[in-house]
């Protein structure tokens, strides 16, 4: 754990107290998720609508955001439970 970094108030910044928030566009840019169409189908969303959110052309409602986040988390849990041989 690196504790040599301090915030503007002099508090140590650590991985335990650092919290990052990304919007959908930032998420897809950072994680290079290429198959947003797959995610859209998994969560029952029109792929064109999800692409508009990803590109920042439209802002999703709270309900849509929650649906997308839940879908991403479900896929993440599935991926983390895979054992490759």
Beta strands, then each sheet from edge to edge (+ up, - down):
end
